[in-house]
Amino acid sequence: MSDQPTAAVLIIGNEILSGRTQDVNLAHIARELGEIGVRLAEARVIPDIEQEIVDAVNTLRRRYTYLFTTGGIGPTHDDITSACVAKAFGLPFGRHPEAERRLLAYFPPEKVNAARMRMAETPEGAELIDNPVSIAPGFRVENVYVMAGVPSIMRAMFDGIKAKLKGGPRLKSKSLTVYAPEGEVAEPLAAIQNQHAAIDIGSYPFSRDGRYGTTIVFRGTDEALLASGYAALTAWALERHVETKDET
């Protein structure tokens, strides 16, 4: 999958790390990227600490085709993501004229305050990401897309940028459940993976109604390789009289 565009997600927020808020954005982004053939290769959760955000942004934006950040672009004191992205790129940081116009048009004059207007601040030259839910925009600088952490807003922002992302061949998957413990499947899986290096093979053990089993997911862009890996595992199970169930 060397020609596959890649992506990372950087989840920013003390509230995620404390357990007070459960992240649901990562799964949504992963599914949406898979639909357009972008492979999500890494995800990180980091606190609202300036240097950690700057370092993570610089590392991930250089490593992957796209970097998506969520969280830390609101009106409160700990919403520092926007300023940190500016620092990561070495760009001036200040009021974006169009973002300012949108916020002033949205809030009645008596509701306009310094905290709310902080949401109009971006790195110089940033391209705005529309927010049809609550107007305060996200933004893009080069390959870094900065979005809200609130799930409904993040999804609306992502919907707006999805068509602009350059994808690759769509990722496909086949899944097979084998009613055998993961330890028994490990050796044949390793052999199958060695013979099918261009696809990803994941194993997910479970216990249901007192029975142990493992669901194997074959994922990649080459349908013939997926079918071959799937067939090899099916043959292994058949030879050993191991019950299987297609989950594709």
ROSELO-906840 format. One line per field, with one value per residue (C-alpha): residue number from 0; chain; x, y, z. Coordinates in nm, 4 decimals, padded with zeros to 6 digits, always signed. Layout:
<rs>
nr NUM,...
kette A,...
x X,...
y Y,...
z Z,...
</rs>
This chain:
<rs>
nr 0,1,2,3,4,5,6,7,8,9,10,11,12,13,14,15,16,17,18,19,20,21,22,23,24,25,26,27,28,29,30,31,32,33,34,35,36,37,38,39,40,41,42,43,44,45,46,47,48,49,50,51,52,53,54,55,56,57,58,59,60,61,62,63,64,65,66,67,68,69,70,71,72,73,74,75,76,77,78,79,80,81,82,83,84,85,86,87,88,89,90,91,92,93,94,95,96,97,98,99,100,101,102,103,104,105,106,107,108,109,110,111,112,113,114,115,116,117,118,119,120,121,122,123,124,125,126,127,128,129,130,131,132,133,134,135,136,137,138,139,140,141,142,143,144,145,146,147,148,149,150,151,152,153,154,155,156,157,158,159,160,161,162,163,164,165,166,167,168,169,170,171,172,173,174,175,176,177,178,179,180,181,182,183,184,185,186,187,188,189,190,191,192,193,194,195,196,197,198,199,200,201,202,203,204,205,206,207,208,209,210,211,212,213,214,215,216,217,218,219,220,221,222,223,224,225,226,227,228,229,230,231,232,233,234,235,236,237,238,239,240,241,242,243,244,245,246,247
kette A,A,A,A,A,A,A,A,A,A,A,A,A,A,A,A,A,A,A,A,A,A,A,A,A,A,A,A,A,A,A,A,A,A,A,A,A,A,A,A,A,A,A,A,A,A,A,A,A,A,A,A,A,A,A,A,A,A,A,A,A,A,A,A,A,A,A,A,A,A,A,A,A,A,A,A,A,A,A,A,A,A,A,A,A,A,A,A,A,A,A,A,A,A,A,A,A,A,A,A,A,A,A,A,A,A,A,A,A,A,A,A,A,A,A,A,A,A,A,A,A,A,A,A,A,A,A,A,A,A,A,A,A,A,A,A,A,A,A,A,A,A,A,A,A,A,A,A,A,A,A,A,A,A,A,A,A,A,A,A,A,A,A,A,A,A,A,A,A,A,A,A,A,A,A,A,A,A,A,A,A,A,A,A,A,A,A,A,A,A,A,A,A,A,A,A,A,A,A,A,A,A,A,A,A,A,A,A,A,A,A,A,A,A,A,A,A,A,A,A,A,A,A,A,A,A,A,A,A,A,A,A,A,A,A,A,A,A,A,A,A,A,A,A,A,A,A,A
x +00.0000,+00.2974,+00.0901,-00.1778,-00.2152,-00.1694,-00.3035,-00.2658,-00.5153,-00.4004,-00.6580,-00.5863,-00.7387,-00.6890,-01.0542,-00.9860,-00.6840,-00.8706,-01.1492,-01.4171,-01.4826,-01.4843,-01.3452,-01.5659,-01.4024,-01.1227,-01.3542,-01.5532,-01.2455,-01.1018,-01.4199,-01.4488,-01.0848,-01.1204,-01.4051,-01.1801,-00.8699,-00.6652,-00.4981,-00.5108,-00.1655,-00.1366,-00.3397,-00.2195,-00.3912,-00.1984,-00.2675,-00.3183,+00.0530,+00.2052,+00.5347,+00.3755,+00.1245,+00.3913,+00.6211,+00.3420,+00.2137,+00.5608,+00.6344,+00.3058,+00.2644,+00.6056,+00.5436,+00.2008,+00.0054,-00.2540,-00.2781,-00.6161,-00.6335,-00.9408,-00.9965,-00.8594,-01.0026,-01.2781,-01.2990,-01.1456,-00.7974,-00.6923,-00.7920,-00.4406,-00.4332,-00.4613,-00.1700,+00.0365,-00.0176,+00.1001,+00.4118,+00.4738,+00.4775,+00.6607,+00.3705,+00.2297,-00.0910,-00.3856,-00.7393,-00.8557,-01.0697,-01.3265,-01.3525,-01.4039,-01.6754,-01.8603,-01.8530,-01.9655,-02.2517,-02.3542,-02.3513,-02.5673,-02.3539,-02.4271,-02.2923,-01.9624,-01.6725,-01.2987,-01.3317,-01.5612,-01.3489,-01.0488,-01.2162,-01.1417,-00.7655,-00.5647,-00.2141,-00.1525,-00.2729,-00.4857,-00.7756,-01.0971,-01.2942,-01.6665,-01.8649,-02.2369,-02.3242,-02.1956,-02.0218,-01.6726,-01.4508,-01.1657,-00.8772,-00.6127,-00.2434,-00.0742,-00.1559,-00.2789,-00.6555,-00.7555,-01.1066,-01.3259,-01.3440,-01.7238,-01.8308,-02.1250,-01.9114,-01.6126,-01.8297,-01.9786,-01.6309,-01.4996,-01.7960,-01.6924,-01.3309,-01.3727,-01.4283,-01.1114,-00.8845,-00.6868,-00.7435,-00.6158,-00.7580,-01.0404,-00.9486,-01.1439,-01.1714,-01.2673,-01.3294,-01.3356,-01.4129,-01.2405,-01.3523,-01.0022,-00.7992,-00.5687,-00.2642,-00.3578,-00.4100,-00.0942,+00.1476,-00.0585,-00.1450,+00.2217,+00.2869,-00.0091,+00.1061,+00.4576,+00.3092,+00.0751,+00.2895,+00.0801,-00.2260,-00.2833,-00.4033,-00.5445,-00.6599,-00.9254,-00.9871,-01.3205,-01.5172,-01.8871,-02.1198,-01.8256,-01.6568,-01.3233,-01.2525,-01.0668,-01.1950,-00.9377,-00.9643,-00.7820,-00.7532,-00.6010,-00.6630,-00.5900,-00.9010,-00.7092,-00.4625,-00.7445,-00.9191,-00.5956,-00.5219,-00.8800,-00.8683,-00.5398,-00.6861,-01.0057,-00.7992,-00.6023,-00.9252,-01.0837,-00.7785,-00.7984,-01.1791,-01.2017,-01.5432,-01.5465,-01.7939,-01.7711,-01.8037,-01.7445
y +00.0000,+00.2281,+00.4514,+00.4970,+00.8442,+00.8291,+01.0271,+01.0828,+01.2102,+01.4245,+01.4391,+01.7332,+01.7819,+01.7185,+01.6170,+01.3123,+01.2057,+01.2494,+01.0183,+01.2840,+01.2926,+00.9885,+01.0463,+00.9352,+01.1431,+00.8994,+00.6204,+00.8574,+01.0001,+00.6519,+00.5311,+00.8413,+00.8229,+00.4557,+00.5407,+00.7634,+00.5449,+00.7284,+00.4977,+00.6191,+00.5212,+00.6822,+00.8472,+01.0287,+01.1808,+01.4628,+01.7260,+02.0997,+02.1711,+02.4046,+02.2306,+01.8873,+02.0135,+02.1914,+01.8886,+01.6465,+01.8659,+01.8994,+01.5274,+01.4053,+01.6602,+01.5617,+01.1896,+01.1606,+01.2960,+01.4530,+01.5477,+01.6072,+01.7651,+01.7726,+01.9852,+02.3025,+02.5680,+02.7055,+03.0299,+02.9218,+02.9703,+02.6114,+02.6269,+02.6738,+02.4505,+02.7307,+02.9271,+02.6097,+02.5253,+02.8756,+02.8204,+02.4808,+02.6422,+02.9551,+03.1752,+03.4958,+03.4393,+03.6758,+03.7665,+03.6121,+03.8769,+03.6336,+03.4377,+03.7676,+03.8712,+03.5415,+03.5609,+03.9251,+03.8422,+03.5415,+03.6828,+03.9789,+04.2747,+04.2178,+03.8620,+03.9589,+03.9387,+03.8832,+03.5132,+03.4444,+03.6488,+03.4310,+03.1748,+03.4035,+03.3772,+03.1575,+03.1292,+03.3863,+03.2629,+02.9805,+02.8511,+02.8342,+02.5132,+02.5893,+02.5186,+02.4987,+02.3991,+02.6874,+02.9155,+02.9322,+02.7854,+02.5422,+02.5961,+02.4347,+02.5147,+02.3068,+01.9437,+02.0127,+02.0317,+02.1832,+02.0941,+02.1191,+01.8493,+01.8554,+01.5507,+01.7087,+02.0071,+01.7939,+01.5739,+01.8783,+02.0213,+01.6924,+01.6613,+01.9936,+01.8962,+01.5308,+01.5952,+01.8062,+01.5289,+01.3299,+00.9622,+00.6446,+00.3023,+00.2355,+00.0129,-00.3115,-00.5818,-00.9429,-01.0943,-01.4521,-01.5743,-01.8962,-02.0703,-02.1243,-01.9258,-01.6589,-01.8570,-02.1412,-01.9082,-01.7026,-01.9279,-01.9766,-01.6071,-01.5133,-01.7370,-01.5915,-01.2369,-01.3160,-01.4387,-01.1401,-00.8448,-00.5915,-00.6375,-00.5834,-00.8749,-00.8106,-01.0652,-00.9924,-01.2587,-01.2962,-01.5146,-01.5670,-01.7982,-01.9877,-02.0333,-01.8848,-01.7584,-01.5071,-01.2772,-01.2184,-00.9050,-00.8826,-00.5218,-00.3708,-00.2461,-00.5626,-00.7826,-01.0813,-01.0699,-01.0318,-01.3351,-01.5320,-01.4587,-01.5375,-01.8666,-01.9675,-01.9202,-02.1021,-02.3948,-02.4066,-02.4157,-02.6792,-02.9042,-02.8897,-02.9140,-02.5657,-02.4036,-02.0758,-01.7996,-01.5431,-01.1893,-00.9909
z +00.0000,-00.0639,-00.2956,-00.0310,+00.1212,+00.4969,+00.7895,+01.1607,+01.4163,+01.7071,+01.9860,+02.2137,+02.5561,+02.9254,+02.9470,+02.7272,+02.9297,+03.2594,+03.1476,+03.1941,+02.8192,+02.5929,+02.2451,+01.9580,+01.6862,+01.6058,+01.4934,+01.2749,+01.1061,+01.0503,+00.8797,+00.6634,+00.5547,+00.4689,+00.2323,+00.0236,+00.0381,+00.3013,+00.5525,+00.9101,+01.0326,+01.3758,+01.6501,+01.9601,+02.2624,+02.4267,+02.6952,+02.6585,+02.6893,+02.4323,+02.3626,+02.3425,+02.0869,+01.8822,+01.8815,+01.7917,+01.5085,+01.3582,+01.3850,+01.2435,+00.9633,+00.8267,+00.8594,+00.6961,+00.4012,+00.6312,+00.9968,+01.1589,+01.5033,+01.7248,+02.0334,+02.1819,+01.9484,+02.1717,+02.3741,+02.7065,+02.8462,+02.7764,+02.4084,+02.2775,+01.9705,+01.7140,+01.8597,+01.8873,+01.5205,+01.4299,+01.6408,+01.4805,+01.1358,+01.2495,+01.1387,+01.2884,+01.4842,+01.4958,+01.3933,+01.0645,+00.8877,+00.7495,+01.0741,+01.2572,+01.0118,+01.0599,+01.4381,+01.4466,+01.2114,+01.4180,+01.7712,+01.8706,+01.9839,+02.3527,+02.3238,+02.1605,+02.4038,+02.3974,+02.4768,+02.1836,+01.9465,+02.0323,+01.8071,+01.5111,+01.5652,+01.3280,+01.1873,+00.9137,+00.5755,+00.7135,+00.5034,+00.7042,+00.7575,+00.7687,+01.0842,+00.9976,+01.3554,+01.5673,+01.3094,+01.4742,+01.2009,+01.2023,+00.9634,+00.7450,+00.7163,+00.4451,+00.5316,+00.8862,+00.9426,+01.2769,+01.3922,+01.6979,+01.9609,+02.0012,+01.7948,+01.6117,+01.5100,+01.4164,+01.1928,+01.0209,+00.9633,+00.8286,+00.5932,+00.4459,+00.3775,+00.2826,-00.0876,-00.1011,+00.0275,-00.2249,-00.1608,-00.3157,-00.3921,-00.1488,+00.1428,+00.1508,+00.4128,+00.4642,+00.8065,+00.9274,+01.2778,+01.3810,+01.6981,+01.8279,+02.0840,+01.9466,+02.0588,+01.8238,+01.5293,+01.5804,+01.3929,+01.0753,+01.0757,+01.0854,+00.7862,+00.5953,+00.6728,+00.5498,+00.2217,+00.1888,+00.2954,+00.1006,+00.3219,+00.6939,+00.9043,+01.2504,+01.5091,+01.7725,+02.0385,+02.2169,+02.4549,+02.3827,+02.5695,+02.7100,+02.3712,+02.2763,+01.9306,+01.7189,+01.4479,+01.1770,+00.9621,+00.6307,+00.5097,+00.1972,-00.1547,-00.3526,-00.3587,-00.4950,-00.2051,+00.0451,-00.1017,-00.1010,+00.2642,+00.3607,+00.1667,+00.3318,+00.6796,+00.5812,+00.4538,+00.7799,+00.9816,+00.7596,+00.7866,+01.1674,+01.1865,+01.3403,+01.3027,+01.1113,+01.0362,+00.7594,+00.9041,+00.5854
</rs>
